[in-house]
Amino acid sequence: MQIGVKVRAEVIEAAPKYLTLLRQIHENIKRKNFDKLEEGEACQRTKIEYEIENPETKHGGKRRGPDQVAKPATRFTLVAADELGCSERTVQELLELANLPKQYKQMVAKAKTTSERNKVANECLKRVRDDAKINRLREQAEEKRQVMLEEHGAPKPPALILHVGDNKKWLKGAELYELCLTDPPYERERNSIAHVARASINAKTHAWDKLDVGWVMRIAPVLTKGGHVLAFCPLEAIGTYEAAFEAAGLDYRQALVWVKTNPAPVHREVYASAVEAIVWATKPGGKPYRDPEAAKAGAESLNVFWGPGVTGSAKDRIHPTQKPEWLIRKLLRLHASADLQHRVIDPFAGGATTGVVCRQEKIACTMIECDEDMVAKARIRLAAV
């Protein structure tokens, strides 16, 4: 029997596999079935399917169609962003998450809830990006170094000398150094100090840590005319140093102040010690060097430096009273110049922070340290600069 109904047959092209996968991802995201890492891994699998069907997009290339006209490749991130209803940047971030190192993915998996996993994933991604940034900077620095080598030959590193022994033995000669930048011993506390961010300091284990300004008399002759002395000291010792400088024939200029933004806490009814002085003196007979920009600022250039001390546990520092590199660098740049071939001396080298920064700033430096064990550690540190 004939019904009399006309039937039209049409061939409907099935959606590409990558498009089906993107729609599935979108549906799962709406249902909150995925955390960020799972979204990223799903996007990565879809990207592989997309590149199989569109090989010209794998490396950002182009392909020619039947008419031999170059067709620009459409980025997967653009296609995915359109299907998922987000930005290309979000898709790129998801793909970065999918490529996290295995140990980071394991850290994400250990988190119990979706929100916790997302938080850990974001932290891990930040670490990876920071590492990549550091590697890029290192590569750029190496490229510049290679260019310099090709143009100028191997540069001569600034002299870096570390003497072992008492500075009474080594502070000899006349007008050798433009700057003495040092952190001499002084009695920090009458009682023991125990804190996770620094080694325990007490009279028994650190008998050397006593205020003795006699070294000023020995440093004066080795300074050039117009040379500087910058020495760390407690606030209570500023007057003592002023008198010592006068006795040594040096002109006392003023006291600088370092305000520590992370002072060690105290466990007694006293104020936490958050400041440390840096006494400044110059040798008469010449014009003291000062950074031109700082000199131009004149009275607007403050004598206060704000910033943290060396952080971390005792194992992260060589010396219990180690000064931060950022502060030594500021002082060094203010009072010495590599272009003028200035020379620096530190008669109490400790962990050799002055030497480390001088090497980085390409300034010659002589250090003296009486503790042989400390010198051994300092040499390892200096070798890594």
C-alpha positions in Angstrom: 0.0 0.0 0.0 1.3 3.4 -0.9 1.0 6.0 1.9 1.7 9.0 -0.4 4.4 10.6 1.9 7.5 12.0 0.4 10.7 11.3 2.2 13.9 13.5 1.7 17.2 12.0 2.7 20.0 14.4 3.9 23.6 13.7 4.9 24.4 15.6 8.1 28.1 16.0 8.8 29.0 14.9 12.3 30.8 17.5 14.5 34.6 17.1 14.8 35.8 15.1 17.7 37.5 18.1 19.3 34.3 20.1 19.2 32.4 17.3 20.9 35.0 17.1 23.6 35.0 20.9 24.1 31.2 20.8 24.6 31.6 18.0 27.1 34.2 20.0 29.0 31.8 23.0 29.0 29.0 20.9 30.4 31.2 19.4 33.1 32.4 22.9 34.1 28.8 24.1 34.4 28.0 21.1 36.6 31.2 21.7 38.6 32.4 18.2 38.1 36.0 19.4 37.4 38.7 21.1 39.4 41.1 23.4 37.5 43.7 20.7 37.0 41.1 18.3 35.6 39.8 21.1 33.3 43.3 21.7 32.1 44.0 18.0 31.4 40.7 17.7 29.5 41.7 20.8 27.4 45.1 19.3 26.7 43.6 16.1 25.4 41.2 18.1 23.3 44.1 20.2 21.9 45.8 17.0 20.8 42.7 16.0 18.8 42.4 19.5 17.4 46.0 19.4 16.1 45.5 16.0 14.6 42.6 17.4 12.5 44.4 20.7 12.0 48.1 19.9 11.8 49.0 23.4 10.5 48.1 24.8 14.0 50.5 22.6 15.9 53.5 24.9 15.3 51.5 28.0 14.3 52.1 27.3 10.6 50.0 27.7 7.5 48.6 25.2 4.9 47.5 25.6 1.3 44.1 24.7 0.2 43.1 23.3 -3.2 43.2 26.8 -4.7 46.8 27.2 -3.4 45.9 30.2 -1.2 47.5 30.2 2.2 45.0 29.7 4.9 46.0 31.1 8.4 45.8 28.6 11.2 43.2 29.2 13.8 44.7 28.9 17.3 43.2 26.2 19.5 43.0 28.7 22.4 40.7 30.8 20.2 38.4 27.9 19.3 38.3 26.6 22.9 37.6 30.1 24.3 34.7 30.5 22.0 33.2 27.1 22.9 33.9 27.4 26.7 32.7 31.0 26.9 36.0 32.3 28.4 39.0 34.2 27.4 42.0 32.8 25.5 44.1 33.7 28.5 42.0 31.4 30.7 42.4 28.5 28.2 46.2 29.1 28.1 46.3 28.9 31.9 44.4 25.6 31.8 46.9 24.2 29.4 49.7 25.4 31.6 48.1 23.6 34.5 47.9 20.4 32.5 51.7 20.6 31.9 52.6 21.0 35.6 55.5 18.7 36.7 54.4 15.4 38.2 55.4 16.4 41.8 53.1 19.5 41.6 50.2 17.4 40.3 50.7 15.0 43.2 50.5 18.0 45.6 47.2 19.1 44.0 45.8 15.5 44.2 46.4 15.4 48.0 44.1 18.3 48.7 40.7 17.1 49.9 38.2 19.6 48.4 37.8 21.2 45.0 38.5 24.7 46.3 41.6 23.4 48.1 42.8 21.7 44.9 42.2 24.8 42.9 44.2 26.9 45.5 47.1 24.5 45.4 47.0 24.3 41.6 47.3 28.1 41.4 50.2 28.2 43.8 52.0 25.5 41.8 51.4 27.4 38.6 52.9 30.5 40.1 56.0 28.6 41.2 56.4 27.2 37.6 56.0 30.7 36.1 58.5 32.2 38.6 61.0 29.4 37.8 60.5 30.0 34.1 61.1 33.8 34.6 64.3 33.1 36.5 65.5 30.8 33.8 64.8 33.4 31.1 66.7 36.0 33.0 69.7 33.6 33.4 69.5 32.9 29.6 69.5 36.6 28.8 72.4 37.2 31.2 74.3 34.4 29.6 73.6 35.7 26.1 74.8 39.2 27.1 77.9 37.6 28.6 78.7 35.8 25.4 78.2 39.0 23.4 80.6 40.8 25.8 83.1 38.0 25.4 83.0 38.2 21.6 83.3 42.0 21.6 85.8 42.6 24.4 87.3 39.3 25.4 87.2 37.7 28.8 86.6 40.4 31.5 88.9 40.4 34.5 87.0 39.8 37.7 87.6 42.4 40.5 90.2 41.4 43.1 88.6 39.5 45.9 91.0 38.7 48.8 90.1 36.9 52.0 92.8 36.9 54.7 92.6 34.5 57.7 93.7 36.0 61.0 93.6 39.0 63.2 93.2 42.3 61.4 96.1 43.7 63.4 98.3 41.6 61.1 96.8 42.6 57.8 95.8 46.3 58.3 99.1 47.6 57.0 100.1 50.1 54.3 98.9 53.6 53.6 96.0 55.0 51.5 95.0 51.7 50.0 91.2 51.7 50.2 88.4 54.2 49.4 85.8 52.5 51.7 85.8 50.4 54.8 82.4 48.8 55.1 82.2 46.4 58.0 80.1 44.9 60.8 82.5 44.7 63.8 81.7 42.6 66.9 79.7 44.2 69.7 77.8 43.0 72.7 74.3 42.5 71.4 72.6 41.2 74.5 73.5 40.5 78.1 71.3 37.4 78.1 71.0 34.5 75.7 68.8 34.9 72.6 67.1 31.9 71.1 65.0 32.4 68.0 64.2 30.3 65.0 65.4 33.0 62.6 68.9 33.2 64.1 71.5 31.1 65.9 71.6 31.3 69.7 74.0 34.0 70.9 75.4 34.0 74.4 78.5 35.0 76.3 79.8 31.4 76.4 79.5 30.5 72.7 80.2 34.0 71.3 82.9 35.4 73.5 84.2 37.4 70.5 81.0 39.5 70.4 82.3 42.4 72.5 82.4 46.0 71.6 86.0 47.1 70.9 86.6 50.2 68.8 90.4 49.9 68.8 90.2 48.7 65.1 89.4 52.3 64.1 93.0 53.4 64.9 94.3 50.7 62.5 91.9 51.4 59.7 92.5 55.1 59.5 96.0 54.9 57.9 94.9 52.5 55.1 92.1 54.8 53.9 92.8 57.1 51.0 92.2 60.9 51.6 88.5 61.4 51.4 87.9 57.7 52.1 84.9 56.5 54.1 84.2 54.3 57.1 80.7 52.7 57.5 80.4 50.5 60.5 77.4 48.8 62.0 76.9 49.4 65.8 74.2 49.5 68.5 72.6 52.9 69.1 74.2 53.0 72.5 77.7 52.9 70.9 77.3 55.9 68.6 79.0 58.3 71.0 81.9 55.8 71.6 82.6 55.6 67.9 82.4 59.3 67.5 85.2 59.7 70.1 87.2 56.9 68.4 87.0 58.5 65.0 88.1 61.8 66.4 91.1 60.1 68.2 92.0 58.4 64.9 92.0 61.7 63.0 88.8 60.9 61.0 85.8 63.3 60.6 82.7 61.9 62.1 79.8 62.7 59.7 76.6 61.2 61.2 74.8 58.0 62.1 72.6 56.2 59.6 69.8 54.0 60.8 68.6 50.7 59.5 65.0 50.0 60.5 64.3 46.3 60.4 60.9 45.3 59.1 61.2 41.8 60.5 62.8 42.2 64.0 63.3 39.2 66.2 60.6 38.9 68.8 61.4 39.3 72.5 60.2 37.1 75.3 60.8 39.7 78.1 59.2 42.9 79.1 61.3 45.1 76.8 60.9 46.6 73.4 61.8 44.5 70.4 65.1 45.8 68.9 64.1 47.0 65.4 66.9 49.5 64.6 70.6 49.3 64.2 73.0 52.2 63.6 75.7 52.6 60.9 78.3 55.2 61.9 79.8 57.2 59.1 83.2 58.9 59.0 85.5 60.2 56.4 89.3 60.8 56.2 90.2 64.5 55.7 92.5 65.7 52.9 90.3 64.7 49.9 86.7 65.0 48.6 84.7 62.0 49.8 83.0 60.2 46.9 79.2 60.0 47.0 76.9 58.7 44.4 76.1 61.6 42.1 72.3 61.0 42.3 72.3 60.9 46.1 74.6 63.9 46.3 72.2 65.8 44.0 69.3 64.9 46.3 71.1 66.7 49.1 69.0 67.2 52.2 66.2 65.1 50.6 68.4 62.0 50.9 67.4 60.3 54.1 69.7 58.6 56.5 67.2 55.9 57.2 67.1 52.5 55.4 63.9 50.3 55.8 64.0 46.6 55.0 64.2 43.1 56.3 67.1 41.3 57.9 68.3 37.9 56.7 65.3 35.6 56.9 65.1 31.8 57.4 66.5 29.5 60.0 70.1 29.3 61.2 71.0 26.9 58.4 70.1 29.6 55.8 72.9 31.9 57.1 76.6 31.5 57.5 77.0 33.9 60.3 74.7 34.5 63.3 74.7 38.3 62.7 74.8 38.2 58.9 73.7 41.4 57.2 71.3 41.4 54.2 72.8 41.8 50.8 70.3 44.5 49.8 71.5 46.8 52.6 75.2 46.3 51.9 74.5 46.9 48.2 72.8 50.3 48.9 75.7 51.4 51.1 78.2 50.2 48.6 76.6 52.0 45.7 76.3 55.3 47.7 80.0 55.4 48.7 82.0 53.5 46.1 82.2 53.2 42.3 83.3 50.4 40.0 83.9 52.9 37.2 86.4 54.8 39.4 88.1 51.5 40.4 87.4 52.0 44.1 88.7 49.4 46.6 86.8 48.2 49.7 88.0 46.6 52.9 86.1 44.7 55.5 88.3 43.9 58.5 85.5 41.8 60.1 84.4 39.7 57.1 82.2 37.1 58.9 80.2 35.4 56.3 81.7 37.6 53.5 78.5 39.5 52.6 80.6 42.6 51.7 82.7 40.5 49.4 79.7 38.8 47.7 78.1 42.2 46.9 81.4 43.7 45.8 81.9 40.8 43.4 78.4 41.4 42.0 79.0 45.1 41.7 82.5 44.5 40.1 84.4 46.3 42.9 87.7 45.1 44.4 87.4 44.0 48.0 89.8 42.8 50.7 88.4 40.9 53.7 89.9 39.8 56.9 88.4 37.2 59.3 90.0 35.5 62.3 87.6 32.5 62.5 89.0 29.7 60.2 85.8 27.8 60.2 83.9 30.9 59.1 86.5 31.6 56.4 86.0 28.1 55.0 82.2 28.7 54.7 82.7 32.1 53.3 85.0 30.8 50.6 82.3 28.3 49.5 79.8 31.2 49.4 82.1 33.4 47.4 82.8 30.6 44.9 79.1 30.6 44.0 79.0 34.3 43.0 
